[in-house]
Amino acid sequence: MTNTLFLPELREMLADNNRAELEEFCTTLNAGRTAEFMEGLSDAEVWQVLQFAQPERRSEIFGYFDEERQLSMLAQQPTDEVAELVEELAADDRVDLLQQLDDEHVDTILPLLPVEERRDIQRLRSYAEGTAGSLMTTEVAKLADRLTAREALEELSRQASELETIYYLYVVDDDNHLRGIVSTRQLVSSLAQPHRTLREMMETDVVVAMVDEDQESVAEKVEHFNLLAIPVLDSGRQLLGIITHDDVIDVVREELTEDAQRIAAVTPLERDFLRIGLVTLSWKRGIWLTILFFAALLTAFALRHYELELETYAWLVWFIPLIISAGGNSGSQSATLVITAMTGGEIELRDWRTVLMRESVVSLMLGGFIAVIGYAVAFFIAPSPSDALVIPLTLLAVMITGCLCGATLPLVFKRLGLDPALMSNPFVAGIVDIMGIVIYINVARMILSN
Amino acid sequence: MTNTLFLPELREMLADNNRAELEEFCTTLNAGRTAEFMEGLSDAEVWQVLQFAQPERRSEIFGYFDEERQLSMLAQQPTDEVAELVEELAADDRVDLLQQLDDEHVDTILPLLPVEERRDIQRLRSYAEGTAGSLMTTEVAKLADRLTAREALEELSRQASELETIYYLYVVDDDNHLRGIVSTRQLVSSLAQPHRTLREMMETDVVVAMVDEDQESVAEKVEHFNLLAIPVLDSGRQLLGIITHDDVIDVVREELTEDAQRIAAVTPLERDFLRIGLVTLSWKRGIWLTILFFAALLTAFALRHYELELETYAWLVWFIPLIISAGGNSGSQSATLVITAMTGGEIELRDWRTVLMRESVVSLMLGGFIAVIGYAVAFFIAPSPSDALVIPLTLLAVMITGCLCGATLPLVFKRLGLDPALMSNPFVAGIVDIMGIVIYINVARMILSN
C-alpha cells in the first residue's frame, strides 16, 4: 500500500533540512503509518528521514518496511549507523534480518555492537530454521518468585521499555528454571493485595515450547491455548526466551500457503513470488512436472495397448479428455478436502474409516448425477443408445475411483510419516487418469461386444 | 488430542462425589489441559465435573472444548445451569455459540441472564457474519483521558477481572468517542512519573476497524501493524468493542483454507469436514463438477471435429492425455502461485506485466525441458523421427499456454472484483485442455502434411 500523499512535502523538508518538521513527522503518526508514507522515497531518502527519529522509534519505523527493503537499506548505508539501528531492533527480528545478509557484511556490523547484544545475536543465529529457537526473542520479563505484587510491578516498570511484550511475567528461580507464570492482568488485579507474592499468584502448569520443537507444533499450542506468548525452554528447563503471537500468525500463514502450493505440485517458495530467481522457480516447478510427465506417459502406453478398440470404435476417443478430467477433478476435490481437514486438525488418521465411508456416499451421488448428464450427451454422439451406455457407466466408476484415491492417498502419506500435502492434486489426477483409461476401455469391451 | 490418562480416576471421583478432589482437578491444571483430560467423558459427566469449578473457571474450561461438543452440552443440560455458564463466557464467544443454537432454545436461556448481558448479546447478534462487529467483544478497558498513570492503574485493577485483555487501554471522552490508546507496557513504564495523565501519554493516531468492515481487511491491519487487539468503532467513531489476536488467527486460517478449497473447485465448507451433511457436501462439490463437465464437453466436440486426422494418424490419440495433463499441470502451478501471492499481499494487480514476463520465461524453460523428454519418447512411438516432432512442439506450445492462462485468469478475476481463487485449478485446466487439443491437431496438420 504505497501512499504518495506526503512525498513532495517530505522531499521538501529533506531539501531544506527542516529538523523540526522531520522530527514531528517521525513522532506524531503511528510508526506503521510513518513507514507507509515513506514507501515512495528512495532507500537513501528513507534513511535520511530516519536519522531524525529517536533510536528506539527509528528501529520501530524501520521494522514496518518489507524485508527486501530493509535488506537493501542495511546493505547500502554507513556501517556505524546500521549497527546503531540493529542494536535497537527486537532480538528475534534482527536475527532474521542478519540471516539474510552476506556473512561478510554481518562481520563488519557485529563488532560495532555491545558485547552482550553480539552474544545474543550469535546464540539466536545458531538455532535451525523452523525450530522454536529460530522464532523466539530473548527479551522477556523474568522475575523472582519471592517478589510481592507491588515489588513485581516496580521491577516490571524498570524492565518494560526494553521488552517486546510484558503480557506474561515469567517467574524463575535462581538458576533460571521456569517455575510459573503470572499474567499482567492477574498482577494488576492483585494490586488490592499488594503483599501477595508471585509464588502465591503464579500458575505452575505452564504450556511451554522446547527450543528444538518444530514451529508448527508451537503454533498449534499457541492457537489451542489462546496464548499471547509461549516460553521456550532448553532440555534442562531453563528459560531461554519467548515466542510472541505475531510470529505465530506468520507461521500459520506460511504453513497454509505452503500446503496450497504443495497441493498444486509446487515445492513451496522460500521468497516472495516476484523476487524468487526464475531458475529456482523453474526448478521447484520442473521437478514435479517431470515426475508428473513420466506418470502421464503410462496413459500413452495404455492407449497404445488398446489400439484395436480405439480404431474399431473411433467415437470412444472423443470422450477420453472428458472422462479423465471428471476423475481428476473429483479426485482433486477429495484430496484437497482431506489435506485441509488434516492441517486444520479436523480429522486424524484414525478417522480413515469414516472418511472413506463418507467419500463413498458422496462419490455415488456425484458420479450418479454426472453420469446422467453424460448419458444425455452420449445419446446423441454414440452410434446407438445402448452403445452410449459406456459413457455414464465409465463416468460413475471413474468418479468413485477418483474420490476414493483422492481421499486415501493423503491418508497413506500421513501414515508413512510424510507431509500429506505432497500427495498433490496433479499426482492424484495422474493416477486417476491411467485408472480411468483402463476402466473406460474395459467398460467399452463389455458393453460393445454384446 | 484425547487424553485418557485420568478417565478412570475422574469417573471414580464422580461416583464417590468426592468434592475435594474434583475441585482440585478443576483448579490445579491449566484450563486447556483440564478440558483435554475430560474429553473422553460423556457430556453429562463433563457437566457434572464442571459444577465443581468456580463460575469463572468453569466457563474458561468449557471454552476449550470444541464447538460441536459445547453445543451438545448446552442443548442437553438444565437451562438455569446453562444460563449461569453463558453469563461468564467471553462476550464474543458466547454470541458465536448462541448463533449456532436453535432460536427456541436461545429464547429460554436469555430471560435467565441479567438485563445488561442480555442486551449485550442481542446487540452483538445483530452484526452480519464476516464483519468486524461479529468478531468483537464488548469487554474493553475504557478510561477517561484526565486520569493520571497511578489512577489509571487503580481503575484498571478494578476492571481487570472482567476483561478478556488489558493489553491496551482505550481512552475515551465523555461521549464514548475514542481519543487515543495507551499500552499497558507504556502505563507500567510511566509509573516512575505517576502524575502524567493518560492524555499526555496516549497515542492518538490509532489503527481502528469500522463495525461493518470485512473481517479479512481487519485481519490484514492487525497483522500489518502487529497489534494485540484492534478497537471497533461505529460510523460516529464511538468505541463499540475490540477484536483480539486469537480471533485474527482464526480469520487468517479460515481465509487460507477457503482459498485452498476454492483452488480445488470446492465451495468452502462452513463446518468441519467430518460433520458437514453429505448432501451439502455433494452440492458444494457437484455444482463445480457440473460446470467443469460442460467445459470438458467442448473437448469431445473438438476431437469429433478432428475425426479425420485422428483416424489417419491413429498414434496421435495415444498422446492426448499426456499433452492435456502437461498443460493442465503447468497452468495449475501458475494459478496457485499467483493466487497465494495475491492473498499474501506479495503481488498487486498493477504487477501484471512483471508476472506475465516472468511466467513467459519460466514457461519457456519448463516447456523446453519437457519437450526434450517428450521428443525422446515420441521418437520410439511415432512412425518417423520427423513425425515425432509433433509431440515436443505441441508440449512447448501447450505449456506456455498453460502458464500464461494460469497466471492471467486469477488476475482477470481480481480485476473484475471477483475472488481470484474462484479461478480454480480445474477450471484453468479445463480451458487449457480444450486449447491443448486445438494446438495439438493444428501442429500435427502442419508437420504431418509435409
Chai-1 contact restraints between the chains, C-beta under 6 A:
chainA,res_idxA,chainB,res_idxB,connection_type,confidence,min_distance_angstrom,max_distance_angstrom,comment,restraint_id
A,L29,B,D205,contact,1.0,0.0,6.0,A-B,restraint_1
A,N30,B,D205,contact,1.0,0.0,6.0,A-B,restraint_2
A,G32,B,F225,contact,1.0,0.0,6.0,A-B,restraint_3
A,L156,B,V188,contact,1.0,0.0,6.0,A-B,restraint_4
A,S157,B,V188,contact,1.0,0.0,6.0,A-B,restraint_5
A,S157,B,S189,contact,1.0,0.0,6.0,A-B,restraint_6
A,S157,B,L191,contact,1.0,0.0,6.0,A-B,restraint_7
A,A160,B,R185,contact,1.0,0.0,6.0,A-B,restraint_8
A,A160,B,V188,contact,1.0,0.0,6.0,A-B,restraint_9
A,A160,B,S189,contact,1.0,0.0,6.0,A-B,restraint_10
A,S161,B,S189,contact,1.0,0.0,6.0,A-B,restraint_11
A,I166,B,R185,contact,1.0,0.0,6.0,A-B,restraint_12
A,Y167,B,Y167,contact,1.0,0.0,6.0,A-B,restraint_13
A,T184,B,T184,contact,1.0,0.0,6.0,A-B,restraint_14
A,R185,B,A160,contact,1.0,0.0,6.0,A-B,restraint_15
A,R185,B,I166,contact,1.0,0.0,6.0,A-B,restraint_16
A,V188,B,L156,contact,1.0,0.0,6.0,A-B,restraint_17
A,V188,B,S157,contact,1.0,0.0,6.0,A-B,restraint_18
A,V188,B,A160,contact,1.0,0.0,6.0,A-B,restraint_19
A,S189,B,S157,contact,1.0,0.0,6.0,A-B,restraint_20
A,S189,B,A160,contact,1.0,0.0,6.0,A-B,restraint_21
A,S189,B,S161,contact,1.0,0.0,6.0,A-B,restraint_22
A,L191,B,S157,contact,1.0,0.0,6.0,A-B,restraint_23
A,D205,B,L29,contact,1.0,0.0,6.0,A-B,restraint_24
A,D205,B,N30,contact,1.0,0.0,6.0,A-B,restraint_25
A,E223,B,I249,contact,1.0,0.0,6.0,A-B,restraint_26
A,F225,B,G32,contact,1.0,0.0,6.0,A-B,restraint_27
A,N226,B,D246,contact,1.0,0.0,6.0,A-B,restraint_28
A,H245,B,H245,contact,1.0,0.0,6.0,A-B,restraint_29
A,D246,B,N226,contact,1.0,0.0,6.0,A-B,restraint_30
A,I249,B,E223,contact,1.0,0.0,6.0,A-B,restraint_31
A,I249,B,I249,contact,1.0,0.0,6.0,A-B,restraint_32
A,V252,B,V252,contact,1.0,0.0,6.0,A-B,restraint_33
A,V252,B,R253,contact,1.0,0.0,6.0,A-B,restraint_34
A,R253,B,V252,contact,1.0,0.0,6.0,A-B,restraint_35
A,L256,B,L256,contact,1.0,0.0,6.0,A-B,restraint_36
A,T257,B,T340,contact,1.0,0.0,6.0,A-B,restraint_37
A,A260,B,A260,contact,1.0,0.0,6.0,A-B,restraint_38
A,A260,B,T340,contact,1.0,0.0,6.0,A-B,restraint_39
A,A264,B,S332,contact,1.0,0.0,6.0,A-B,restraint_40
A,A264,B,Q333,contact,1.0,0.0,6.0,A-B,restraint_41
A,A264,B,T336,contact,1.0,0.0,6.0,A-B,restraint_42
A,V266,B,Q333,contact,1.0,0.0,6.0,A-B,restraint_43
A,D272,B,E346,contact,1.0,0.0,6.0,A-B,restraint_44
A,F273,B,L337,contact,1.0,0.0,6.0,A-B,restraint_45
A,F273,B,A341,contact,1.0,0.0,6.0,A-B,restraint_46
A,F273,B,E346,contact,1.0,0.0,6.0,A-B,restraint_47
A,L274,B,I347,contact,1.0,0.0,6.0,A-B,restraint_48
A,L278,B,V361,contact,1.0,0.0,6.0,A-B,restraint_49
A,L278,B,V362,contact,1.0,0.0,6.0,A-B,restraint_50
A,L281,B,V362,contact,1.0,0.0,6.0,A-B,restraint_51
A,S282,B,V362,contact,1.0,0.0,6.0,A-B,restraint_52
A,S282,B,M365,contact,1.0,0.0,6.0,A-B,restraint_53
A,S282,B,L366,contact,1.0,0.0,6.0,A-B,restraint_54
A,R285,B,Q333,contact,1.0,0.0,6.0,A-B,restraint_55
A,G286,B,L366,contact,1.0,0.0,6.0,A-B,restraint_56
A,G286,B,F369,contact,1.0,0.0,6.0,A-B,restraint_57
A,L289,B,N329,contact,1.0,0.0,6.0,A-B,restraint_58
A,L289,B,L366,contact,1.0,0.0,6.0,A-B,restraint_59
A,L292,B,N329,contact,1.0,0.0,6.0,A-B,restraint_60
A,F293,B,I370,contact,1.0,0.0,6.0,A-B,restraint_61
A,A296,B,L322,contact,1.0,0.0,6.0,A-B,restraint_62
A,A296,B,S325,contact,1.0,0.0,6.0,A-B,restraint_63
A,T299,B,P321,contact,1.0,0.0,6.0,A-B,restraint_64
A,T299,B,L322,contact,1.0,0.0,6.0,A-B,restraint_65
A,A300,B,W318,contact,1.0,0.0,6.0,A-B,restraint_66
A,A300,B,F319,contact,1.0,0.0,6.0,A-B,restraint_67
A,A300,B,L322,contact,1.0,0.0,6.0,A-B,restraint_68
A,L303,B,W318,contact,1.0,0.0,6.0,A-B,restraint_69
A,R304,B,W318,contact,1.0,0.0,6.0,A-B,restraint_70
A,L310,B,V317,contact,1.0,0.0,6.0,A-B,restraint_71
A,E311,B,A314,contact,1.0,0.0,6.0,A-B,restraint_72
A,A314,B,E311,contact,1.0,0.0,6.0,A-B,restraint_73
A,V317,B,L310,contact,1.0,0.0,6.0,A-B,restraint_74
A,V317,B,V317,contact,1.0,0.0,6.0,A-B,restraint_75
A,W318,B,A300,contact,1.0,0.0,6.0,A-B,restraint_76
A,W318,B,L303,contact,1.0,0.0,6.0,A-B,restraint_77
A,W318,B,R304,contact,1.0,0.0,6.0,A-B,restraint_78
A,F319,B,A300,contact,1.0,0.0,6.0,A-B,restraint_79
A,I320,B,I320,contact,1.0,0.0,6.0,A-B,restraint_80
A,P321,B,T299,contact,1.0,0.0,6.0,A-B,restraint_81
A,P321,B,I324,contact,1.0,0.0,6.0,A-B,restraint_82
A,P321,B,D433,contact,1.0,0.0,6.0,A-B,restraint_83
A,L322,B,A296,contact,1.0,0.0,6.0,A-B,restraint_84
A,L322,B,T299,contact,1.0,0.0,6.0,A-B,restraint_85
A,L322,B,A300,contact,1.0,0.0,6.0,A-B,restraint_86
A,I324,B,P321,contact,1.0,0.0,6.0,A-B,restraint_87
A,S325,B,A296,contact,1.0,0.0,6.0,A-B,restraint_88
A,N329,B,L289,contact,1.0,0.0,6.0,A-B,restraint_89
A,N329,B,L292,contact,1.0,0.0,6.0,A-B,restraint_90
A,N329,B,P426,contact,1.0,0.0,6.0,A-B,restraint_91
A,S332,B,A264,contact,1.0,0.0,6.0,A-B,restraint_92
A,Q333,B,A264,contact,1.0,0.0,6.0,A-B,restraint_93
A,Q333,B,V266,contact,1.0,0.0,6.0,A-B,restraint_94
A,Q333,B,R285,contact,1.0,0.0,6.0,A-B,restraint_95
A,T336,B,A264,contact,1.0,0.0,6.0,A-B,restraint_96
A,L337,B,F273,contact,1.0,0.0,6.0,A-B,restraint_97
A,T340,B,T257,contact,1.0,0.0,6.0,A-B,restraint_98
A,T340,B,A260,contact,1.0,0.0,6.0,A-B,restraint_99
A,A341,B,F273,contact,1.0,0.0,6.0,A-B,restraint_100
A,E346,B,D272,contact,1.0,0.0,6.0,A-B,restraint_101
A,E346,B,F273,contact,1.0,0.0,6.0,A-B,restraint_102
A,I347,B,L274,contact,1.0,0.0,6.0,A-B,restraint_103
A,V361,B,L278,contact,1.0,0.0,6.0,A-B,restraint_104
A,V362,B,L278,contact,1.0,0.0,6.0,A-B,restraint_105
A,V362,B,L281,contact,1.0,0.0,6.0,A-B,restraint_106
A,V362,B,S282,contact,1.0,0.0,6.0,A-B,restraint_107
A,M365,B,S282,contact,1.0,0.0,6.0,A-B,restraint_108
A,L366,B,S282,contact,1.0,0.0,6.0,A-B,restraint_109
A,L366,B,G286,contact,1.0,0.0,6.0,A-B,restraint_110
A,L366,B,L289,contact,1.0,0.0,6.0,A-B,restraint_111
A,F369,B,G286,contact,1.0,0.0,6.0,A-B,restraint_112
A,I370,B,F293,contact,1.0,0.0,6.0,A-B,restraint_113
A,P426,B,N329,contact,1.0,0.0,6.0,A-B,restraint_114
A,D433,B,P321,contact,1.0,0.0,6.0,A-B,restraint_115
